[in-house]
């Protein structure tokens, strides 16, 4: 059976349980209430409009999965750090990349804010792999691009995903390309580093050009992920299929808010969450990718994507929090 067929079968599990069919993969005790969860997520999706919502969740113990718009491609945005870091960690674990190796930084290597590496240039022009991984975990665009280049470029990341049978996740460009093209800008230049200079560069792009670029981003299949595809990446990571120790702290980090606000006390969370830059009242992408460890050791993986939102940051965060609450209450 193909990987895609397996995923489809897994996604059907909650519905099979609800219809009284025999569970697959030894799941004799269904723990999810799919019909109620569907209604709750549909209601949140209505609140999110005109944005489009995508959700995929999995109980990593029973392997039960559930998805909403699970096969729809969403812009990766800042969530690109997860597949890139996973690929870099695999290179390190395989002995092909030393954590102590140093990488020089040239002016053409700089990427848009936020980036401590770009801010430190040209005073500091050499960084170690391990330092770049730590910065990339916090969304440093230049660190991500330097790591991507060190392991062979976006094409190499995409090839690694293919080899690992991770379908539905695409890394096609460097962050300095993705983030500038989304705003109608040319390739990133060194004199745009820092928030003030970057904002000035963006302000120089005509309104119509920026609007057109935002629309094109929503229709672009490059640098995208389906919720199910990203969930499969998290699952493979946690099941040691990627040849990497399942250290969620390194892969996801601990971004605040979002799903963290949905959790009871005593629950452990690793989370990569945030949004692309809002422009002209429009946010092209928001995300929350997480692994939650509940009391008793049960773990749940979350993937939430929101694209094309006109809501403010607090409202977008509240939508993701409400998704987390709904999932945990219906699991």
C-alpha positions as CSV (number, residue, x, y, z in Angstrom):
1,X,0.0,0.0,0.0
2,X,1.3,3.5,-0.9
3,X,2.1,6.1,1.8
4,X,-0.8,8.2,0.5
5,X,-3.2,5.2,0.7
6,X,-2.1,4.6,4.3
7,X,-2.7,8.3,5.2
8,X,-6.2,8.1,3.6
9,X,-7.0,5.0,5.6
10,X,-5.8,6.6,8.8
11,X,-7.8,9.7,8.2
12,X,-10.9,7.6,7.8
13,X,-10.4,5.9,11.2
14,X,-12.5,8.2,13.2
15,X,-15.4,7.9,10.8
16,X,-15.0,4.1,10.8
17,X,-15.3,4.1,14.5
18,X,-18.3,6.3,14.4
19,X,-20.0,3.9,12.0
20,X,-19.3,0.8,14.1
21,X,-16.7,-0.6,11.8
22,X,-13.8,-2.7,13.2
23,X,-10.9,-0.4,14.0
24,X,-7.7,-0.7,12.1
25,X,-4.1,-1.0,13.5
26,X,-5.3,-2.5,16.7
27,X,-7.3,0.5,17.8
28,X,-10.0,-1.3,19.8
29,X,-11.1,1.7,21.9
30,X,-11.9,4.8,19.9
31,X,-11.0,7.9,21.8
32,X,-12.1,10.6,19.4
33,X,-15.5,12.1,18.8
34,X,-15.2,13.0,15.1
35,X,-18.7,14.3,14.4
36,X,-18.7,16.7,17.3
37,X,-15.1,17.8,16.5
38,X,-16.1,18.4,12.9
39,X,-19.0,20.7,13.9
40,X,-16.8,22.6,16.3
41,X,-14.0,23.2,13.8
42,X,-16.5,24.1,11.1
43,X,-17.8,26.8,13.4
44,X,-14.3,28.2,14.0
45,X,-13.7,28.1,10.2
46,X,-16.8,30.3,9.7
47,X,-15.5,32.8,12.3
48,X,-12.1,32.8,10.5
49,X,-13.6,33.8,7.1
50,X,-12.5,35.2,4.6
51,X,-9.4,33.3,5.7
52,X,-9.2,29.6,5.0
53,X,-8.5,27.2,7.8
54,X,-6.6,23.8,7.7
55,X,-6.2,21.4,10.7
56,X,-4.7,18.0,11.1
57,X,-4.3,16.2,14.5
58,X,-3.0,12.8,15.5
59,X,-2.9,10.9,18.8
60,X,0.6,9.6,18.5
61,X,-0.2,6.7,20.8
62,X,-3.1,5.2,18.9
63,X,-2.3,6.8,15.6
64,X,-5.8,8.1,15.2
65,X,-5.9,11.1,12.9
66,X,-8.4,13.7,12.0
67,X,-8.2,16.5,9.5
68,X,-10.1,19.6,8.2
69,X,-9.0,20.7,4.7
70,X,-6.2,18.2,5.3
71,X,-5.2,17.9,1.6
72,X,-5.3,21.6,0.8
73,X,-2.0,23.3,0.2
74,X,-1.3,26.3,2.4
75,X,1.6,28.8,2.2
76,X,4.4,27.6,4.5
77,X,5.4,31.1,5.6
78,X,7.5,31.0,8.8
79,X,6.6,27.3,9.3
80,X,9.2,26.5,6.6
81,X,11.7,26.4,9.5
82,X,10.3,23.0,10.6
83,X,11.1,20.9,7.4
84,X,14.4,22.8,7.0
85,X,15.5,22.2,10.6
86,X,14.4,18.6,10.3
87,X,16.6,18.1,7.2
88,X,19.6,19.9,8.9
89,X,19.2,17.8,12.0
90,X,19.2,14.6,9.9
91,X,22.4,15.7,8.2
92,X,24.0,16.3,11.6
93,X,22.7,13.0,13.0
94,X,24.1,11.1,10.0
95,X,27.6,12.6,10.4
96,X,27.4,14.5,7.2
97,X,27.3,17.9,8.9
98,X,29.3,18.8,12.0
99,X,27.6,21.0,14.6
100,X,30.9,22.7,15.1
101,X,31.4,23.5,11.4
102,X,31.5,27.2,10.6
103,X,29.6,29.0,7.8
104,X,30.7,32.3,6.5
105,X,28.2,35.0,5.9
106,X,28.4,37.3,2.8
107,X,26.2,40.3,1.9
108,X,24.3,38.1,-0.6
109,X,23.5,35.6,2.2
110,X,21.4,38.1,4.2
111,X,17.7,37.6,4.5
112,X,14.7,39.8,5.8
113,X,14.0,40.4,9.4
114,X,13.8,38.9,11.9
115,X,17.4,37.9,11.8
116,X,20.1,38.3,14.4
117,X,22.6,37.0,11.9
118,X,21.8,39.8,9.5
119,X,21.8,42.4,12.3
120,X,25.2,41.3,13.4
121,X,26.7,41.6,9.9
122,X,29.3,42.8,8.9
123,X,30.8,42.9,12.4
124,X,30.3,39.1,12.7
125,X,30.7,37.1,9.5
126,X,31.2,33.5,10.7
127,X,28.7,31.3,12.6
128,X,28.7,27.7,13.7
129,X,26.1,25.2,12.5
130,X,24.9,24.7,16.1
131,X,24.4,28.4,16.7
132,X,22.5,28.8,13.4
133,X,20.2,25.9,14.4
134,X,19.4,27.6,17.6
135,X,18.6,30.9,15.8
136,X,16.6,29.1,13.1
137,X,14.5,27.5,15.8
138,X,13.4,31.1,16.7
139,X,12.7,32.0,13.1
140,X,15.9,33.7,12.0
141,X,15.5,33.9,8.2
142,X,19.2,34.3,7.5
143,X,20.1,31.3,9.7
144,X,17.5,29.2,7.9
145,X,18.9,30.2,4.5
146,X,22.5,29.5,5.5
147,X,21.5,26.1,6.8
148,X,19.5,25.4,3.7
149,X,22.5,26.3,1.5
150,X,24.9,24.3,3.6
151,X,22.9,21.1,3.1
152,X,22.5,21.6,-0.7
153,X,19.8,24.3,-1.1
154,X,16.0,24.1,-1.3
155,X,16.1,21.3,-3.9
156,X,18.1,19.2,-1.4
157,X,15.5,19.7,1.3
158,X,12.8,18.8,-1.1
159,X,14.7,15.7,-2.2
160,X,15.2,14.6,1.4
161,X,11.4,15.0,2.0
162,X,10.8,12.8,-1.0
163,X,13.2,10.1,0.2
164,X,11.5,10.1,3.6
165,X,8.1,9.7,1.9
166,X,6.8,13.0,3.2
167,X,4.2,14.1,0.7
168,X,2.5,17.4,0.6
169,X,5.4,19.5,2.0
170,X,7.4,21.7,-0.4
171,X,10.5,23.8,0.1
172,X,11.3,25.5,-3.2
173,X,13.1,28.8,-2.5
174,X,15.3,30.5,0.1
175,X,13.5,32.7,2.6
176,X,15.2,35.8,1.1
177,X,13.3,35.0,-2.1
178,X,9.9,33.9,-0.6
179,X,9.6,36.9,1.8
180,X,10.6,39.5,-0.7
181,X,8.4,38.2,-3.6
182,X,5.4,38.1,-1.3
183,X,5.7,41.9,-1.0
184,X,6.5,42.7,-4.6
185,X,10.2,43.3,-3.9
186,X,13.3,42.1,-5.8
187,X,15.8,39.8,-4.1
188,X,16.9,41.0,-0.6
189,X,19.7,43.4,-0.4
190,X,22.2,44.0,2.5
191,X,21.1,47.6,2.9
192,X,17.6,46.4,3.8
193,X,18.7,44.6,7.0
194,X,17.1,45.8,10.2
195,X,13.4,46.5,10.8
196,X,13.6,50.3,9.9
197,X,15.4,49.7,6.5
198,X,13.1,46.8,5.7
199,X,10.0,48.8,6.4
200,X,11.3,51.6,4.2
201,X,11.9,49.2,1.4
202,X,8.4,47.8,1.7
203,X,6.9,51.3,1.8
204,X,8.6,52.0,-1.5
205,X,6.6,49.3,-3.4
206,X,3.4,50.7,-5.0
207,X,0.1,49.6,-3.4
208,X,-1.1,47.8,-6.5
209,X,2.1,45.9,-6.8
210,X,2.0,44.7,-3.2
211,X,-1.6,43.6,-3.6
212,X,-0.9,41.7,-6.7
213,X,2.1,39.9,-5.0
214,X,-0.1,38.9,-2.1
215,X,-2.7,37.4,-4.4
216,X,0.0,35.5,-6.4
217,X,1.3,34.1,-3.1
218,X,-2.1,32.6,-2.3
219,X,-2.2,30.8,-5.7
220,X,1.5,29.7,-5.7
221,X,2.0,26.0,-5.0
222,X,5.7,26.5,-4.2
223,X,6.7,26.6,-0.6
224,X,3.5,25.1,0.6
225,X,2.3,22.3,2.9
226,X,-0.9,20.4,3.4
227,X,-1.9,19.9,7.0
228,X,-1.8,16.1,6.5
229,X,1.7,16.4,5.0
230,X,3.1,18.4,7.8
231,X,1.4,16.1,10.3
232,X,3.1,13.2,8.6
233,X,6.5,15.0,9.0
234,X,5.9,15.4,12.8
235,X,4.8,11.8,13.0
236,X,7.8,10.5,11.2
237,X,10.0,12.7,13.4
238,X,8.5,11.4,16.6
239,X,8.6,7.8,15.4
240,X,12.4,8.1,14.6
241,X,11.8,7.5,10.9
242,X,14.0,10.4,10.0
243,X,17.1,9.1,11.6
244,X,17.0,11.9,14.2
245,X,16.4,11.8,18.0
246,X,12.8,13.0,18.5
247,X,13.8,16.2,20.3
248,X,10.8,18.4,19.9
249,X,12.5,21.2,21.7
250,X,15.1,21.5,18.9
251,X,12.6,21.0,16.1
252,X,9.7,23.1,17.2
253,X,11.0,25.3,20.0
254,X,8.6,26.9,22.5
255,X,6.8,29.8,20.8
256,X,4.3,31.4,23.2
257,X,0.6,31.7,23.0
258,X,-1.6,30.0,20.4
259,X,-2.1,26.3,21.3
260,X,-0.3,26.9,24.7
261,X,-3.3,28.9,25.8
262,X,-5.6,25.9,25.3
263,X,-3.7,23.6,27.6
264,X,-4.3,22.7,31.2
265,X,-1.6,22.9,33.8
266,X,1.0,20.2,33.9
267,X,1.0,19.6,30.1
268,X,4.2,19.8,28.2
269,X,4.2,21.6,24.8
270,X,6.7,22.1,22.0
271,X,5.4,24.6,19.5
272,X,6.4,26.5,16.4
273,X,3.8,29.2,15.9
274,X,3.4,32.6,14.3
275,X,2.4,34.6,11.3
276,X,3.9,36.0,8.1
277,X,4.1,39.8,8.0
278,X,0.7,41.5,7.8
279,X,0.5,44.0,5.0
280,X,-2.4,46.3,4.1
281,X,-4.7,44.6,6.5
282,X,-4.0,41.1,5.1
283,X,-2.0,38.3,6.6
284,X,-0.9,35.7,4.1
285,X,-0.2,32.9,6.5
286,X,-0.4,31.9,10.2
287,X,0.5,28.6,11.7
288,X,0.8,26.5,14.9
289,X,2.7,23.2,14.7
290,X,3.0,21.4,18.0
291,X,3.4,18.2,20.0
292,X,1.6,18.1,23.2
293,X,2.4,15.6,26.0
294,X,-0.6,15.2,28.3
295,X,-0.6,13.8,31.8
296,X,0.1,10.1,31.7
297,X,2.5,10.4,28.7
298,X,-0.1,10.5,25.9
299,X,1.0,12.7,23.0
300,X,-1.0,14.6,20.4
301,X,0.5,16.3,17.3
302,X,-1.2,19.4,16.0
303,X,-1.0,21.2,12.6
304,X,-3.0,24.4,12.1
305,X,-2.7,26.7,9.1
306,X,-4.7,29.9,8.4
307,X,-4.2,31.7,5.1
308,X,-5.6,35.0,3.8
309,X,-6.8,36.5,7.1
310,X,-8.0,40.0,7.5
311,X,-8.2,39.7,11.3
312,X,-5.8,41.2,13.8
313,X,-3.1,39.2,15.6
314,X,-5.1,38.7,18.8
315,X,-8.1,37.3,16.8
316,X,-5.9,34.9,14.8
317,X,-4.3,33.6,17.9
318,X,-7.6,33.2,19.6
319,X,-8.9,31.1,16.7
320,X,-5.9,28.7,17.0
321,X,-6.4,28.5,20.8
322,X,-10.0,27.6,20.3
323,X,-9.0,24.8,17.8
324,X,-6.7,23.4,20.5
325,X,-9.4,23.4,23.1
326,X,-11.9,21.7,20.8
327,X,-9.4,19.0,19.8
328,X,-8.4,18.2,23.4
329,X,-12.0,18.1,24.6
330,X,-13.1,15.8,21.8
331,X,-10.1,13.4,21.9
